[in-house]
Amino acid sequence: MLSISITGGSGGAGGPSPKDGGQGGRGGGPQVDSEAAKLTQKLSLVGGNGGAGGQGGNRGGDGGFGETADMLLPLLTAEEIKLLPRMGIQEFCEKYELEDVYPKLHAQSYKKVTAVAATSPQKLKDVCGLKEGDIYELKTAMQELIDGKTAQIIQANVSVALA
């Protein structure tokens, strides 16, 4: 197994000015996919460092802020994903009235609901352009789908036991 250390970026310094100094840049934090993290024996993540504020004649610029490191967890747990049927994403979006979300997922070649469930909310925002509400609705619909499938399995087991 590997040992990996990832450090976030450093924001640039704000520019000087005879009046007010420029603001320091943002230091981006690293993002690590939880599946990739499983391949490592040791994983060290360090957030980003904000840049220094620029010098100013009247007032110095504010320093930039450093972002935290993020572990990108999937929308659903591995156990929940196993309970999802291999339903197409178009059928899923139609069934749960998520027609406005479908084109964004389709544009990124998502074909099955299980693939979306295995993706982190952050990636769904960054790559597909989904909003917080879209992601909440997706997750809620996936959990309803799991609950419905579980109820069917229980009903089938009860029917067999009574027969």
N, C-alpha and C positions, 0 to 999 in steps of 0.2 A: 504493500500500500504506500501511497505517497504522503508526504508532508507538504502542505501548501500554506504560504503566507501571502496575503493580499492586502495591500495598503491603498487607501483611497487617494484621490488626487489632491493637489495643492492649488488653491486659488491664487491668481495673480495679484500683485500689489495694486492698490488704487493709484491713480495718477496725481502728481502734485498740481497745485493751483495757487495763484496769489490770493484767492478768496477761500473757497472751501475745497478741501482735498477730496479726491475720488474714493469711492467705496471699494474695498478689497473684494476680490472675486470669491466665488463659492468653491470649496474643495469637495468634489463629488465623492460619495461613499461607494465602496464596492458592493456589488450584488452577486450573490452566489446561489445557484439553483440547488435545492435540497438534494436532488438526485446526484448531482456532481459531487456534493459534499460527502455522500456516502462512500465514494471511492477513495477517500483520504483517511489516513490514520490520524493525522493531526492537521487541523485547520485553524489558522490564525487570521482574523479579520481586524483591520484597523480602519477607522473612519477617516474621512478627508480632513484637510486642514484649510481653514479659511485664510485668504490673503490679507496682508497688512493694509490698513487704511493709508491713503496718500496724505502727504504733508500739505497743509494749507496755511495761508497767511492769516485768515480769520479763524478757521476751524479745520482740524484734521479730519480726514474721511473715516467713516466707520470701517472696522475690519470686516472681512467676509466671514461667513459661517461655514463650518465643516459639517458635512452630512454624515450620518451614522452608516454603519455597515448593515446590509439587509440580507437575511436568509430568505430566499424566495420559496415559500411553501406552496404546494398545489392547492387548488380551490377546494378539493375534497381529499380526505385521507385515503391511503391505499386500500384500506378495508372497505370504505364507502364506494370507491371506484369499482371494486370487484363485484359489488351488488348492482351496478348499473347495467341495463341491457345494452347490447351493441346496436343502439338506435342511431340512425342518421341524424346529423345536426339540423338539417332542414325540417325533417319530420318533428323533431324535438321542439324546435322553435315555433313551428305552427301549432303544435299541441298545447304549448304553454304560453301562447300569445306573445312571442318574442320576435315577431317578424322584423322589427327594426334592428335587432341584434344580428340576425342571420347574415345579411350581406357583409358585415364587418368580419365575421368568423369565416365565411366562405372565401372572402378575398385573401385570407391567409392560409387557405387550403385545409381548414378544419373540416373533417368529414364525419366523424363520430363524436357523440356526446362524451365518451370516455376520454378522448384526446383533450377536449376543453377542460374536463374535470381534473386532468393531470397537469394543467398549466396554472402558473401562479397568477393571482389577481393583478400583480404589478405588470407582468408580461401582457396580460389581456388589455391593460390600460395602454401600455407603451406601444405594443405592436398592432393591436386591433383597434385602438382608439375608443375602447369601452369606457363608460363613466361608472362611478361608484354604484349608482342605482341599477345600471345594467348588470353589473357583477352580482349584486345582491339578488336580483330577480333570477339570474342564471342559477345561482347556488340554491335558492329556495325551490326552484322548479326541479333541480336535480334531486334534492332531498325528498320532494313529493313523489318523484318517480321511484326512488328507492323504497319509500314507505309503501307505495302501491304494489310494487313487486313483492315486498316482504309479506304484505297482507295476502296476496295471491298464493304464495308458498304456504303460509299458515293454513289458509282455507283448503288448499289441496291436501295437506297433511291431515287435517281434521276429517275431510271427506273419506280419505283412504282408511283412517282409523275407525270410522263409523261403518264402513262397508263390510 
